[in-house]
Structure formats: C-alpha cells, structure tokens
C-alpha cells in the first residue's frame, strides 16, 4: 500500500496506543515517520517500524513546549526534506476528579498538553506547510469535547478547545491548501484508559465495557489510526475543519448515568 508514499508525518504521543498504531499504519502506507513522545517507549515504536522496513526517527520531548515543538518540526524537515502530515495526538486524561475538588494547577497541567500542545503543532506545522501550498494537520479530540458524559470537566474542556482550534485555524489557513481536522474517539483501549479496563476485568465485568454505544464494545487504537490515515491521505482532499466521531455510535445520544447531587 502507498497512500502516503514519500510523505513525512509527525505523530505526537507515539509511544503507545493511538499514536503508535498510527505511526505503524502510516509507515506501512509509505510515510517517513517522526515519532514524538515524552516516554522512552517511543523508541520501541520506531524500532517496530524499522523492523518492518519503514523509515522513522524517535524524538523524546514535551508536547506543551513551544521550543521543543518548533524544533520537532524543523527536525522533520531537515531529516526528510519536508513535512506533509502532522498528527497532534499527545494527551493526558486527568482522571474523573469532581469539579469541586479539582484545582487550577491540575487544569493548567492538563491544558498544557491537551490544548496548548495541539495548538503548538498546528502552528508550527502550518508554518512549513503553507509555503508549499498543501498539508494535512490532524488533532486528537474526543467525544468528551462534543458534549458532557464522556470525561472529566478539565479533560472535556480541553478537547472542546481542540475542536475549536481545528475550526478556527482551518479558516485562518483558508486558501493555503492546508487542511485541519479532528478525530473524536470514543472509549478506546489505550494506556490512558487502562485503569477502566483493568478494573472491569478484575471485577469480571469486562463484557460491559462499551455497553452504552450501539456497537456494544470498546474501540481499538487501529480503528482511530484508520481514520487518521484517511484524513492524512488525498482521499480526504475535500475534508476540512471537521470533528469526526469514531465512537461506535456513542455520540448519537451520549447516554450517561448521572452522578449524585451536591446536596
């Protein structure tokens, strides 16, 4: 397969989960991969790609640091001669701390990665894509950013912000040939969601995971990677400014079990 043949893609949060699955799939489709993560496991992702005959480099760093994200984009250009796809996927969950118990410091730490990190990659990827007149920028948002019921307050706010970044920047980049889109995953089995799955399996209730969506199951990282590949490819040449849910149908209604009242 060669849907991304000869192209270069940056993927943040590439040490595991959706980022790793996307890096491997993009490489299988011919892309040169620049895998970025704060975890040293990003090296494992790159080794997996190289073992399969692909081209990739690993960079450890902080997705919320403008200096490091700018250097990341410059490294992609110097290493592979350009940048065609940027996937701002790095994120943290923040847990389900009740609103009245969360702190400003917790919000700042989460927004730094989830929201500012996405903005920084959009900004610096655009600065090298716009002059050549094309490129695809993808952000991982969440169904939690669409409406309530799928995440904690700071996490949901951060992902709503990511969707807004996609919508506003695609307008600001109008006429440039650069597309900006978001993917809104539902419940996906990744390192970030591992406590949910581990807890259910320990209780013997893993058959209930994902029961609120019409497909009655959780998703897998490769299913999000497939959407990312579509958005990265020429097949999505007329898709721009969108927040696409990949959630088994959860967001068609977002059913929730309400928490107890504050009283």
C-alpha positions as CSV (number, residue, x, y, z in Angstrom):
1,X,0.0,0.0,0.0
2,X,1.3,3.5,-0.7
3,X,-1.3,6.1,0.2
4,X,1.4,8.2,1.9
5,X,4.4,7.2,-0.3
6,X,7.2,9.6,0.0
7,X,5.5,11.8,2.6
8,X,6.7,12.8,6.0
9,X,4.4,12.6,9.1
10,X,4.9,13.9,12.6
11,X,2.9,11.9,15.2
12,X,2.9,13.1,18.8
13,X,2.0,10.7,21.6
14,X,3.6,8.0,19.5
15,X,4.9,5.8,22.3
16,X,1.7,3.8,22.7
17,X,-2.0,3.5,21.9
18,X,-3.4,5.6,19.1
19,X,-0.1,7.3,18.4
20,X,1.8,4.0,18.0
21,X,-0.9,2.4,15.9
22,X,-1.0,5.5,13.6
23,X,2.8,5.6,13.3
24,X,2.9,2.0,12.2
25,X,0.0,2.3,9.8
26,X,1.3,5.5,8.2
27,X,4.7,3.8,7.8
28,X,3.1,0.8,6.1
29,X,1.5,3.2,3.7
30,X,4.9,4.7,2.8
31,X,5.3,7.6,5.1
32,X,8.6,8.7,6.8
33,X,7.7,8.9,10.5
34,X,8.9,11.4,13.1
35,X,7.6,9.8,16.3
36,X,7.4,12.1,19.3
37,X,6.6,11.4,22.9
38,X,7.9,12.2,26.4
39,X,8.2,8.4,27.1
40,X,11.3,6.5,26.1
41,X,8.9,3.8,24.7
42,X,8.7,6.0,21.5
43,X,12.0,4.3,20.6
44,X,10.1,0.9,20.6
45,X,7.6,2.3,18.2
46,X,10.3,3.4,15.8
47,X,12.1,0.1,16.1
48,X,8.9,-1.7,15.2
49,X,8.6,0.5,12.1
50,X,12.3,-0.1,11.1
51,X,12.0,-3.9,11.7
52,X,9.1,-3.8,9.1
53,X,11.2,-2.0,6.6
54,X,9.9,1.5,7.2
55,X,11.7,4.8,7.8
56,X,11.3,6.5,11.2
57,X,13.1,8.5,13.9
58,X,12.2,8.9,17.5
59,X,12.3,12.2,19.5
60,X,11.6,12.5,23.2
61,X,10.1,15.7,24.3
62,X,7.3,17.8,25.8
63,X,4.3,18.4,23.5
64,X,3.5,21.5,25.6
65,X,6.8,23.3,25.0
66,X,6.8,25.7,22.0
67,X,10.6,25.5,21.7
68,X,10.5,21.7,21.5
69,X,7.6,21.5,19.1
70,X,9.2,24.1,16.8
71,X,12.4,22.0,16.9
72,X,10.4,18.9,16.2
73,X,9.0,20.4,13.0
74,X,12.5,21.6,12.0
75,X,13.9,18.2,12.6
76,X,11.3,16.6,10.4
77,X,12.2,19.0,7.6
78,X,15.9,18.5,7.9
79,X,15.7,14.8,8.3
80,X,13.3,14.0,5.5
81,X,13.1,17.2,3.4
82,X,9.7,18.4,4.3
83,X,6.5,17.9,6.3
84,X,3.2,16.7,4.8
85,X,1.2,15.4,7.8
86,X,1.1,16.5,11.4
87,X,-0.9,14.4,13.9
88,X,-1.3,16.2,17.3
89,X,-2.2,13.2,19.3
90,X,-0.4,13.6,22.6
91,X,-2.8,13.8,25.5
92,X,-3.5,13.0,29.2
93,X,-6.8,12.1,30.8
94,X,-6.7,14.0,34.1
95,X,-9.0,11.3,35.7
96,X,-12.5,11.9,36.9
97,X,-11.9,14.3,39.8
98,X,-15.2,16.0,40.7
99,X,-15.3,19.7,39.6
100,X,-15.5,21.0,43.1
101,X,-12.3,19.1,44.1
102,X,-10.2,19.9,41.0
103,X,-7.6,22.7,41.3
104,X,-6.2,25.3,39.0
105,X,-2.9,23.6,38.9
106,X,-4.5,20.4,37.7
107,X,-6.3,22.3,35.0
108,X,-3.1,24.0,33.9
109,X,-1.1,20.8,33.6
110,X,-3.8,19.1,31.6
111,X,-4.5,22.0,29.3
112,X,-0.7,22.4,28.6
113,X,-0.6,19.0,27.0
114,X,-4.0,18.5,25.5
115,X,-4.9,22.0,24.3
116,X,-1.7,24.1,24.1
117,X,0.2,21.1,22.7
118,X,-2.3,20.7,19.9
119,X,-2.2,24.4,19.1
120,X,1.6,24.4,19.0
121,X,1.8,21.6,16.5
122,X,-0.9,23.2,14.3
123,X,1.0,26.5,14.4
124,X,4.5,25.1,13.6
125,X,3.3,22.5,11.1
126,X,1.4,25.3,9.3
127,X,4.5,27.5,9.0
128,X,6.2,24.9,6.8
129,X,3.1,23.6,5.0
130,X,1.7,26.9,3.9
131,X,4.6,28.0,1.7
132,X,4.4,24.7,-0.3
133,X,0.6,25.0,-0.6
134,X,-0.5,21.7,0.9
135,X,-0.6,19.6,4.0
136,X,-2.9,17.7,6.5
137,X,-3.0,18.6,10.2
138,X,-4.9,16.2,12.4
139,X,-5.7,16.6,16.1
140,X,-7.0,14.0,18.5
141,X,-10.0,15.5,20.3
142,X,-12.7,13.3,21.9
143,X,-16.4,12.7,22.1
144,X,-16.0,14.3,25.5
145,X,-15.4,17.6,23.7
146,X,-18.7,17.3,21.9
147,X,-21.0,17.2,24.9
148,X,-21.0,16.0,28.6
149,X,-21.0,12.5,29.7
150,X,-17.7,11.1,28.4
151,X,-15.0,12.6,30.6
152,X,-14.0,14.8,33.5
153,X,-14.5,18.5,33.3
154,X,-10.9,19.7,32.5
155,X,-10.4,16.9,30.0
156,X,-13.7,17.6,28.3
157,X,-13.0,21.3,28.2
158,X,-9.6,20.7,26.7
159,X,-11.0,18.5,23.9
160,X,-13.7,21.0,23.2
161,X,-10.9,23.5,22.9
162,X,-9.1,21.3,20.4
163,X,-12.2,21.1,18.2
164,X,-12.4,24.9,18.4
165,X,-8.7,25.2,17.3
166,X,-9.4,23.0,14.3
167,X,-12.4,25.1,13.3
168,X,-10.8,28.5,13.7
169,X,-7.4,27.6,12.3
170,X,-8.8,25.9,9.2
171,X,-10.5,29.3,8.5
172,X,-7.3,31.3,9.1
173,X,-5.5,28.9,6.8
174,X,-8.1,29.3,4.1
175,X,-6.7,29.3,0.6
176,X,-3.4,27.8,1.7
177,X,-4.2,24.2,0.7
178,X,-3.6,23.1,4.3
179,X,-6.4,21.1,5.9
180,X,-7.0,20.9,9.6
181,X,-9.3,18.2,11.1
182,X,-10.0,16.5,14.4
183,X,-10.8,12.9,15.3
184,X,-13.2,12.4,18.3
185,X,-12.5,8.9,19.7
186,X,-15.0,7.2,22.0
187,X,-13.8,4.6,24.5
188,X,-10.6,3.2,23.1
189,X,-8.4,0.7,24.9
190,X,-5.1,2.5,25.3
191,X,-2.6,3.1,28.1
192,X,-4.6,6.2,29.1
193,X,-7.8,4.2,29.6
194,X,-6.1,1.1,31.0
195,X,-7.4,1.6,34.6
196,X,-11.0,1.4,33.3
197,X,-10.3,-1.9,31.5
198,X,-8.2,-3.3,34.3
199,X,-10.9,-2.5,36.9
200,X,-13.6,-4.1,34.8
201,X,-11.6,-7.3,34.2
202,X,-10.7,-7.6,37.9
203,X,-14.5,-7.4,38.7
204,X,-15.4,-9.8,35.9
205,X,-17.5,-7.1,34.2
206,X,-15.4,-6.6,31.1
207,X,-18.3,-7.7,28.9
208,X,-20.0,-4.5,29.9
209,X,-17.2,-2.2,28.6
210,X,-18.6,0.0,25.8
211,X,-22.2,-1.1,26.5
212,X,-23.5,2.5,26.1
213,X,-22.7,2.6,22.4
214,X,-24.7,0.8,19.7
215,X,-21.8,-1.4,18.8
216,X,-21.7,-2.6,22.5
217,X,-17.9,-2.7,22.6
218,X,-14.8,-0.5,23.1
219,X,-12.7,0.5,20.2
220,X,-9.1,-0.3,19.4
221,X,-6.2,2.1,18.5
222,X,-6.0,0.8,15.0
223,X,-9.6,1.9,14.4
224,X,-8.6,5.5,15.2
225,X,-5.4,5.1,13.2
226,X,-7.5,4.2,10.1
227,X,-9.4,7.5,10.4
228,X,-6.2,9.4,10.8
229,X,-4.8,7.7,7.7
230,X,-7.9,8.7,5.7
231,X,-7.5,12.4,6.9
232,X,-3.8,12.3,6.1
233,X,-4.4,11.0,2.6
234,X,-5.6,12.6,-0.7
235,X,-8.8,10.7,-0.2
236,X,-9.8,13.4,2.3
237,X,-8.8,16.2,0.0
238,X,-12.2,18.0,0.5
239,X,-12.5,17.3,4.2
240,X,-11.5,20.4,6.3
241,X,-12.5,21.9,9.6
242,X,-14.3,18.8,10.8
243,X,-14.5,16.9,14.2
244,X,-15.3,13.3,13.2
245,X,-16.5,11.0,15.9
246,X,-15.2,7.4,15.8
247,X,-17.0,6.1,18.8
248,X,-19.2,3.1,17.9
249,X,-22.2,5.5,17.8
250,X,-21.9,6.8,21.3
251,X,-22.2,10.4,20.4
252,X,-25.5,9.8,18.6
253,X,-27.1,10.1,22.1
254,X,-24.4,10.2,24.8
255,X,-26.4,8.3,27.4
256,X,-25.0,8.8,30.9
257,X,-25.5,7.6,34.4
258,X,-25.8,10.8,36.4
259,X,-23.6,11.4,39.4
260,X,-25.2,12.0,42.8
261,X,-26.2,15.6,43.5
262,X,-24.1,18.0,45.5
263,X,-26.7,18.0,48.3
